[in-house]
């Protein structure tokens, strides 16, 4: 069950009133904003952390006293590596997530999944470590071994910056340009619920994006909107986008 606004409000109120530190499960970007609002409303100190500095999925720690320490978050990093590199098949993010969900694990117990040459790094809640290490033995067609590991070095995801010329920073216009869709195809994706802003479904093609928001179109890709950077000679907005690799 996802952390909703009511649950986050209750978490923050309890922490503030009892002067203790409490932790949510992993939150998507939209839920993180709800958590920050709830913490400020409760007059509590708070911190968001996902196991490494640039994780997208993060837990909310809220305290009635001092700002929570990142080192105390109940988050573990695991590495699921092929048992035999010779027989390993390529692994995609959806393969790892599918294998974890197939074990009956709730999505909110899993943070970011980062793919590297060594295998798949999985951020999870501390209490799931033993179960995942014992149960995650295959991802796709590849047999894997899962154990604790230090988070991967460097940026967790690669991006490349692109610039688009659009009539306005509407979501449908940017999604169509970014993923090479016709306006009709983009409208169909909205109707199918496949267009997301900050991990929450967006049904409004005319939604005006704000700097820093993350756009994702299921089956096509993911990007971060960086804002308007001037106008073209023809009077169109030039927008900056960080496109995820």
N, C-alpha and C positions, 0 to 999 in steps of 0.2 A: 504494500500500500504506500503510495507516494506521500511525502510530507506536504500537507496543504497548509493554507494560511492559518486556519484555526489551530492546527497542531503546533505550528511554529509560535503562534501567539501564546499558547498555553505553556510551551517550553520556556519561553522568555520570561513570562510572569512568574513561573515557579522558581527559576534561577534568581530573579531579582528579589523576590520575597524571602527566600530561604538562604540567600547569600551563599549559594553554591554554584559550581560550574557544571553545566549540562551540555550534551552534544546531540546534534541531530544526526540523521543518516546522511548519506551523500545527496547533495542537492544539485539540480540543474541550474542554469543561469537565471531563469525566471524565479525559481524558488529561493535562490540566494538573495535576490532583491527583496522578496517578501520577508525573508528572515531578518535582513538588515532593518527594514521598516518596523518589524515586530520588536526587535531588540531596542531600538531607539524609543519606541512607544512605551516600553516597559522601564525605561531608564537604566538599562543594563549595559555593561561592557560586552563587547563581542569581537570575534575574529573568525575569518573564513580561511580554511586550509584543506588541501587535498592530498597531502603527502609529499609534494614538491612545489616549488614556487609558482610554476606556470600551469598547474593543473586546472582544468575547466570545471570538472565536477568536484565540489568541495563540501566539507562538513561545516556547520555553524556551531561554534562554541560560544556559549553565552554565560556570563557570570554576573553575580550581584556585587562583586568586589573589583578585583583587578582585571585588566585585559588578559584573556587566556593565553597561555604559552603554547606555541605551535608544537613544541617537542612533546607535549602531553596528549595530543590528539590520539585517539585509539585507532590509528591507521597503520596498516602494514603494507609493504611492497613485496610482491612475489614475482618470481621469474619462471615462466613455463617454457622450457627449452626442449627441443627435439631429442629423443633418446638416441637417435642415429641421424647424423647430418646427411649421411649418404642417401637415406630413404625419406627424408623430410620433404613434404610438399609445401608450396607457398601458403602462408597463413595470412588471412585478412582480418581486420578488426571484427567484422560480423561473424567470422568463424569462432573467434575467441569468446565473444559475447554469447553466441549461440550455445557453445559448449557449457558455459557457466549457467546460463538459464536452463539448459537441459538437466542440470544437476538439482534444479528446484530452488536456486538461489534468487532472491529478490533483487531487482535492478538497483534498488537504493542501498544495497550492501556493497556494491561495486563502484569504485571511482573510475579514474581514467584508465584506459588500456593503451599502452604504448608499444609499438612494434619496433624491434631492433634486429640486427643480424643474429644476436644471441638467442632471440626468442621473443615472447610476449611478456612485458612487464605489466602486472596487474596490481592496482591499488585497491585495497579492500578493508573492511572493518576488522579490527584485530581478532575478534572472536570467531571469524570465519577461516582463519589461517589453517588450522589443523584439518578441517573438513575439506577445504580446497586442495591442500597438498596431498591428501589421501585419495581424493575422488577425481581430480582432474587428470586423467591419464591419456586423453586423446582430444585433439583439436582438429576438426575436419578428418582427414585421413592420416594424420601424423600422430604417432605415439609420443607423448611428452612426459617429462619429469618436472614437478613443480616444487619449488623451495623458496625460502625467504631470500631476499636480495636487497642490495642498496639500490635506490632509484637510479635510473639511467642518467648518464652525464649529458650536459648540454640542454638545449631547448627540447621540449617534449614533442613538438610537432614542427614540421617545416612549412613555411609559407613563402609565397612570392607575391610581390605587390603588382597590381594591375591598375590601370586608369581607364575609366569608361566615360563616354560622353552620353548623357541622358537628358531628356527634357525636364525631369524633376527626379528627386531621390525617392520615387515611389518604389515599393517593394517589387511589384510585378515588372516594372521596367528594368530594374537592376538584375533581378533573377533571370529575365529573358536574355539580356545582354551577356551576363556572366556565364550562363550555362548553354548559350547558343540555342535558345528556344524561340519558337514563334510566339506571338502574343496569345494565340489560341491555345497552344500547348501549355503555356504558363497558366492561363486561366483554368485549364483542366486540372492541373496539379493543385491549384488552390482548392478546387471543388473536392478533390480526393483527399484533402488534408495532409498533403505531402510537403507543404511549405511551412517552415518553422522559423521563428525569431526567438533567439535565446532559449532554444529547446522547447518552446511552447508553440502549438499549432496557431497559425495566423490565417484567418479566412478573408482578410481585407486586402485585396490587390493594391488599393490606394494607400496602404499604410506608409507613413513617412518615417524612414529609418533615422535613428539617432546614432551619433558617433559611438563606436565601440560595440554596437550590437552584432550578434553572430547570426548569419543567415544560413539555413541548411535546406536543401531540396532533396528529399529522399530519393536515392537512385542516381543523383547527379553530382552532388558535392556539397562543400561547406566553405564558408568564407566569413571574414569579419569586415564590417563596414567602417571605414576610417574617416569618412566625412567628405564634404565638398572642398575642392582645392581650386577654386577659380571657375572661369567660364571660357568656353571655346569662342572662336571668332564668329561662329554662327549663333552665339547666345545660349548654348547648352551648358548645363552643369558638368564640370569635370569632377568625378568622384574617385576616391582612392579606395581600393579593396585589397585586403590581404587574403589571397586564395590559398586554402590548405592543400598541401600535396597529398 
